[in-house]
Structure formats: structure tokens, C-alpha cells
């Protein structure tokens, strides 16, 4: 069997790698992190739109590329390699994919062409302080032929720069997902400090009034939509972690060949070599599991158990690989202005987004128990 990418897929990934690498040099990232406002590179975002890389998962009928999740995952891997200051995963996976899958014709026409061109940023607010993703405590109550939303959402990625946010809320017929404009009356955002400095916010909904057209999918379909988004978001996070681990390992390997102690490159020391070998094995574990779940989703196979396994492995291995990279670099590895430290804090944030290792082990255990029952 041939597990290699097609020529078209490889061309997409090579283009993404070039644009993201050229657009994310260390001095550029540092300048963005020191500037006021969210960590967001508008120029790089525009280049991704011009290159058609934001249109990959958008159907052709809405000015998109009509490609699948495997291609999106490949680009997301390169976002992880560069820690680029762009909301690629948020817009394409959290926003674009569910709108393309469950949105009405009017929603698709209004949002997807602009998303594909880089003119619109969309994200999703699924996490709450004390609730499972599938059972939100934010409420949506019927109000004068529309809806009124109240509640709080935590750790909403890219909310500060998004045009629209997919918000989960509980109705009298179960969970539902709504399209909410960031500037809508009753919507307030509180910026949160994150380890990687990527923008996240606490979203408060205070009597936000929406029309019936704001509902995504059908009433009563909300749990399905939430689980659909959560599955793909966690799979995408595995690809993001893969890129982060690969880049950290490559930079560490180069450093260990040039950094000398006792007139010898530290790569010659057995303890350093063994630790890098372990990091390589961990990275390959992330690669194989991330590719498996991306492929299963792309071809329409059940990937729930595999995603739980992959996110568990990515969470554990991402920490080990990036910590090893820091330690081998010594003092410079903890310098916040040095890329290796950026990989470490980036990996820690990816690990905890939508649940860390323990969360996904519990989810896997529940799947096994349900199957046995």
C-alpha cells in the first residue's frame, strides 16, 4: 500500500510551508508578541487567503478548493512548525467545516466565500468553566420568534479577532449551536493570558438576541454538531502538535551538533543522544496517530476512539519532546525570545485545549464501556 501524499497534496503542503516559514521569522513573532492587541499577523493571513490555503476545506460551490480534512491537517502541521500568528485551525476547522456541513444555504453563501478569501474569521465557543462540551450550561430561550442567549464561555480561541463565533447553548430541546456576531449587543469579551500568547477570551452572553436564521443545523441536532466539531478540532490539534514537535526536534538536533563541551559536540554525549532518540520516537508516535485520525475523518470512518488515543499520545509526547528540547539547549532554552521556548509553551497550550491526556483516556474508557454494553 502507498501511504505517501499525492502530488497535489504535496504541492499544497510545500506552498503552505514556504508562506508560513517566510511570514513567521523569529523577529516578526517577537514584534507581534510585544505589540498591543491580540497576537495576529494580518499580512500573513492575507497571503494565506491569496494563496487559496484558507479555501481548502470550503466546497467549490462557495469559491473553495473542495478538498478534505487530510489536506487541512497537513497545512495545520506547518502552522505548528512555525507557531505562526494566524487563526488557521480556528477559522477552517472550528468555523468553516461545520458551516459547510450543517449550515443553511444562506449561511454558506454569506460566510464561506469570504472565509475562503481571508476576509472573514470564524471560531467556536464550546468550553465552559464547569460543564462538559456536549452539555453546555449557557442557555438559548425562544424570544419573539428568535432566540435570547445567556451564559459564559471560557478559553474561546481567536474570539478577539473573529467576525463570528459558533456558540453552543442549551435549549428546551437539548443543545444547539448558534452563529453570533462578535459585535452583537450583549456580547462581551475579556482577554485571557495564555502560555503561548495566542489570543483567547472569556465570552459573556447577556441577553444576546438572535434571529431564527442564526441557528446552525436543525433544532435537536446540536449534540451531533458539537461532537462533530469536537472530534475534528482534537484531530487538528494533534496535527498542530506534530508540527511543533518536529520543528523543536530538528532545531535541537542542529544545536547539539554545533554546541560543544569539553571540545566535543554535545550530540556525541550518550545522555544527549539517548534523549534525542526518545524524542524522535515520541514524535513519530504523534505523526502516525495524527495521520491516522486525519485519514479516517477524511474518508468518513468512525474515528472517535482513534482521536481519543491520538490526543492522549500528542499531549504526553508533546510535553516530553519540547521539554527535552529546552533542557538540551540549556539556559537559552528558557529564553522567551528563543523559538525553542515558544515550542514548549505552544505545546503545553495545545495539550490542554479541549481536554488533556486524562480527559481523553476517560473518553476512550467510556467508548470501550459503551461498546461492551
N, C-alpha and C positions, 0 to 999 in steps of 0.2 A: 504494500500500500504506500501511496505517496502522501506524506503529511506536509509537504512544503507549500508555501503560498503560490498562488498563480502569478503570472507576470503582471496582471492588472493590480492585484493586491499589493505586490512588492513595490510597484511604481507609486502607489498611494502612500505607502509607509516611508519610502525614500523621500518623497516630497514633504511629508509631514516632518520627518527627521531634520531635513535641511532648514525649513522655515522656522521650526521651533528652536533649533540649535542657534541659528543666526540671530533670532529675535530674543534670546534669553542668555546673553553673556552675563557673567557674574556681576560686573559693574552696573548693568542695567537692572538686574534683580535687586541689587542693593539700593539703588536710587529709588526704585518703586517702593521698597520696604521702609525707606526713610521719609518718603513723601507723606503729606497729609492725605487722608482718604483711603479707600479700600485698595488692596494690592491687586491692581488690574492694569494690564497693558493694552490700551485701546488700539494702538498702532499694530501690534501683533495680532490682535483679534480681527482687525480689518484685513490683514494679509491672509489669515486663515479663511475668511469669508471669500476673498477674491480668488483663492486657490481652489475653492469648492470643497474644502475639508470639513466645513460645517454642514454641508448638504448631504453628506454620505448616507445618513440614515433616513433622509426625507424622501418620500415617494416621488417618482418622476413627474407625476401629475401636478405636484406642487413645487416644481423647479428644483427638485432634489436629484441625488445620484441614484436613488433606488437600490442601494446596497444594503448589507445586513449588519448584524451585531459583530461578526468576526472582524469586519473592516473597521468598525468603530473602536473595538477593543485594541486593534493594532495601533491606531493613532493615539489612543489614550496611553498606551505603553510609552510612547515618545513624550507625551506630556509629563509622565512620571520621570523619565530620564532627565528632563531639563528643568523640572519643577517650574514650568512656565506659569506666568501670572495671568492665566486665562481660564474662564469658567467653562471649559470644554465638556467635561463629564456632566456638569450640571445642566447645561443647555441641551446637549444632544441626547443624553440618557434619561435624566430626571424630567426633562421637559419635552423634547421633541418626539421621542419614541412613544410615550403614552398618548400624546395628542394625535400622532399619526395612526395609532392603533384604536383608540377609543373615542376620539373627538368627532364632533358633528362636522358636516361638510362646511358649514360657516366658520367653525373654529379652525379647521385645517386651512381654509383659504385665507383667513385673516392672519394666521400666525406662521405657518410653515414656510411660505416663500421668503418672508423677512428673516426668519431664523436661518434659513439656508444661506442667505446673503450676508449674514453677520449683522443685520440691522435690528435684531431683537434677541434679548437674553431671557431665558426662561429657567426656572428652577422649581424645586418641590419642597414643601414643608410637611414632613411626615413624623418627625420626632417630637415627643412631648416630655416634660420633666418626669412624670410618674405614670406613664401609660405605654402599653405595647403598641408598636407601629400599626398593627391590624385593628386596634380598638381605641381610636382617638377619644379624648375627653372634650376636645373643642366641639362646640355644638353648631348645628345648622337648623334653624327653625323656619318653617314656612311663614312668609310675611308679605301680604298684599300681592300675591301672585308671583313672588320671588323668594328670596332667602335672606335670613339675617344670621351672620356668623359671629360667634364669640368664643374666646379661648386664647391659649398661649401655645406657641410652638418654639422649640429650642433648637439651637445649632442649625439654623437654616442656611445652607451654603449659598453664597453669591446673592443673597437677598438684597443687599445694599445696592447692587448694580443691575438687578433683574428688572425687566419691564413687567413681567407677570410671574406669579407664583402659584403652583398647584398645591392647594391646601386640602388636607384630609380633615373631615369633621363628621360627627355622629348626627344622624337624622333619626326620625321616628321609625324609619325602615332600615336602619343599620348604617354603616359607614358610607360616606360618599366623598368624592373629590371635586373641588371647585377651582375654577380659574379666577384668580384675584389679581387685580392691578395693584402694583406696589404703591401707587399714589392715591388709591381709593380712600374715601373718608372712613375713618375708624381704624385704619391700618397704621401701626407704629412699629418702628424697628429700633432695637438697641444693639449697637455693635458689640461683639464679643471678642475678647483677646484669645487668639489661638496660638498653638505652638509654632505652626508654620507661617503664621501671619496671613494665611488665606482668609478672605472675608467670610465671616459667619455672623448671624444676627439672631436675637431673640425677637420673635414676631408676636405682637399682641393684636388681637382682633376684638374690637369693641363696637359691637353693633354694626358690623360691615354689611351693607345692603347690596345684594346681587340680584340680577335678573335670572329668569329661568335658563337663559342661554349660557350661564356660567357653569352649569353642571357638566362634568365630563362623563360621558357614557350615560347609562340609564340609572335611574334610582333603584337601589337594591343591588347594584353591580360594584359598589365601592370597595368591598373587601377584595374582590378579584383584582381590581385595578391597583389597589395598594400593594398587594402581594406581587403582582406583575412588575410594578416599578421596583419594589424592594429587591426582588431576585436579580434583575438586570443591573441595578445600582451596585449591589455587592459583587457581582461578577466583574463589573467595570473597575471597582476598587482593587480587585485582585490584579488586573492588568496595570493599573496605576502603580501598585506596589512592585510589580515585576520590573517596570522601568526604573523605579527608584533603586531597587536592589542591584540591578545590572550596572547602572551608572556608578553607584557607590563602590561596587566591587572592582570595576575597571579602573577607577581613579586610585583606589587603594593599591591595586597591583602595580600600576605605574610608579606610584610613590615609593613602594617598597623596593623597587629596582634601583632607585636613584638615591634614596636616603641611606646614609652609611653610618655604621657604628663599628668601632674597632677596625676601621679600614675595610669593612665588608658591607655590601648592601644588606639591609635587614631582611630582604627576601631569602637570604641564604640561611637565616636562623630557623631552626626546626620549629620553634614555637610559633613564629610568624607564618611560616609555610603551612603548618597544620591548621592554623586558624583561618587562613585564606582558603584552604581546601574545604573546610567545613562550610564557609560562607558560599563557596561555589556550589556545593551540594544543595544547600538551602535555597539558593537562587534557582537552581534547576528544578527543585520541587515546586517552587512558586510558578515557574514557567509552564511546566507540564499541566498542573492543575488549573491554571488560569486559561490556558489554551483549550483544555478540555471543556470547561464550562462555556467559554465563548462559542465554541463549535456546537455544543449541544443546544444552546439557545438559538444559534443561527439556523439550525436545521429543524427546529421545532420539537426537540426531545425534552422530556421531563429532566430538569436539572436541579431540582430542589436539594437533594442530598449532596450532589456534587458541589453546588455552590457553598453549602454549609461547610463541607470539608475544605474547599479551596480557600474560603475566607479564614478559617481556623489556621490553616497552614501559612497563609500570607501574613496573618497577624503575628504568629510566632516567629517565622523565618525573617520577616521584615525587621523585627526588633534585633534579632541576633546578627543579621548581616550588617545593618547600619551601625550597630554598637561596635562590632568588630572593626569596621572601617574607621570609626572615631578613635578607638584605642590604638590601632596600628599607626595612625597619624600622630599620636602623641598630643602635645599641648595645642598644636594648631587645629586639631580635630574638634575642639570645643569652641573655637572662634566663630561667633555668629556670622561673621562676614565671609567665612570659608564655605565652599559648596558642600563639603562632607558633613558639616553640622546641619546644613539645610536638608540634606537627605535624611539625617537622623530624625529631626523634628517632623519632617514631612511624613516619614514612615509611621511615626507614633500617632499622628493625626489620622492617617488612612486606617490604621489598625482599629481605632475606636469608632470611626464613622459607621453608623447603622449596626453597631454591636461588635464587640471584640471577640477574642478566641472563645471565652466561656459561653457567651451568648450563642454562638453558632454550634458549639458542642451540644448545648441544651436543645437547640433546634433540631440537630441531627438525631439526638436521642428520641425526641418526640416523633419524628418521621419514622424511625425504626419501630417505636411502640405502636404507632397508628397502623403501620403495615402489618405488624404481627397480629394486631387485633382484628 
